[in-house]
Amino acid sequence: MGKKDSKAADPRARVRKLMKAGKVKKKCCRSKPRCKKCPVLALKKAKAEFAKAA
């Protein structure tokens, strides 16, 4: 109905939620230099945000 809450307890859970929603790929393809749907990049970003918030 509305936007899904992407605030999870830890960065990995947040990325898992994004994967389930189809926002992030399940595996890194490594064919491109880190595409926008890369799970590795998403996890890095989530960790940075998590550290910044704490």
C-alpha positions as CSV (number, residue, x, y, z in Angstrom):
1,M,0.0,0.0,0.0
2,G,2.8,2.4,0.8
3,K,6.6,2.4,0.8
4,K,8.1,-0.6,2.6
5,D,10.2,0.2,5.6
6,S,13.9,-0.4,4.7
7,K,15.2,0.3,8.3
8,A,16.3,-3.1,9.5
9,A,18.2,-4.2,12.6
10,D,21.5,-4.8,10.8
11,P,22.9,-4.0,7.4
12,R,22.7,-7.6,6.1
13,A,19.0,-7.8,7.0
14,R,18.4,-4.6,5.2
15,V,20.1,-5.8,2.0
16,R,18.2,-9.1,2.3
17,K,15.0,-7.1,2.4
18,L,16.1,-5.1,-0.7
19,M,16.9,-8.4,-2.5
20,K,13.4,-9.7,-1.8
21,A,11.9,-6.5,-3.1
22,G,13.9,-6.9,-6.3
23,K,15.9,-3.7,-5.8
24,V,19.2,-5.6,-5.5
25,K,20.4,-8.7,-7.3
26,K,21.0,-11.9,-5.4
27,K,24.6,-12.3,-6.6
28,C,27.3,-10.0,-7.9
29,C,27.7,-10.5,-11.6
30,R,31.2,-9.0,-11.7
31,S,30.7,-8.4,-15.5
32,K,30.4,-4.7,-15.1
33,P,32.4,-2.5,-12.7
34,R,29.8,-2.7,-9.9
35,C,26.4,-2.1,-11.4
36,K,23.7,-0.1,-9.4
37,K,21.9,-3.3,-8.3
38,C,25.1,-4.9,-6.9
39,P,24.6,-6.6,-3.5
40,V,28.2,-6.0,-2.6
41,L,27.8,-2.2,-3.1
42,A,24.4,-2.3,-1.3
43,L,25.9,-4.0,1.7
44,K,28.8,-1.5,1.8
45,K,26.4,1.4,1.6
46,A,24.1,-0.1,4.3
47,K,27.1,-0.6,6.6
48,A,28.2,3.0,6.1
49,E,24.7,4.3,6.9
50,F,24.4,2.0,9.9
51,A,27.8,3.2,11.3
52,K,26.8,6.8,10.7
53,A,23.5,6.4,12.6
54,A,25.2,4.8,15.6
